Amino acid sequence: MVTLFSYDGKMLKQLTSGHWVVMNLLGFDAHKHNVIFAGNEVNPIGCNVFTVNVDTGERIRSDEGGRGWHDASLSGSGKWLLDRYQEPDVPRNIAFVDTRNGQNYFIFLDASARIKRSQSRIL
């Protein structure tokens, strides 16, 4: 659970809830007032990245969108996410994700993912 506290330790608001685990607090985007964290809400044996806005409580999924396990690092500004992930049938993919607009920039795809993505562009 992600909870916002004041400097003196008083709970201000709970930002997440549910029967899932927040696995890692990746950082904060001060410009947009977003907390970026990893958790297993989508799949109990997986790990995905989410962004929750401190002001509105709106939460979105911020990783590349693949199934499986996402191991992410956040830039100091909170704008860029380096998303390294693997799926049950995909050994490894790496993408940069703009956390402010959700745009993905792939820097490495395994061969089968490259073929699937190129075929989907043709169709």
Secondary structure, 3 states (H helix, E strand, C coil): CCEEECCCCCEEEECCCCCCCEEEEEEEECCCCEEEEEECCCCCCCEEEEEEECCCCCEEECCCCCCCEEEEEECCCCCEEEEEEEECCEEEEEEEEECCCCCEEEEECCHHHHHHHHHHHHC
